[in-house]
């Protein structure tokens, strides 16, 4: 005789409930055994936490002393960037104007070429005379 699927499902459900009940009972027994030790364990954990907190604060203060505060001044940041780009000697505006003019001329020629290619009809290849 085969068991009905509902019977198997019910047994699985009951096994899950049983596992939960066993875990709950074991946890209650562990707490009961600790009894008076609970406050002692808690006090030990608090003391250990205070030690760690003191260590972290001490190291944090030492680190803060070693690290200088960053400069957030915009002027200072611009000066640093100009130094990195080697622009401290000043910008040659005449040279920049010449470069900009050349780029404008190139841009105009490119636009003219592109407009010609768009407007010009495609030429058919010449036919060869076969004689």
Secondary structure, 3 states (H helix, E strand, C coil): CCCCHHHHHHHHHHHHHHHHHHHHHHHHHHHHHHCCHHHHHHHHHHHHHHHHHHHHHHHHHHHHHHCCCCCCCHHHHHHHHHHHCCCCCCCCHHHHHHHHHHHHHHHHHHHHHHHHHHHCCCCCCCCCCCC
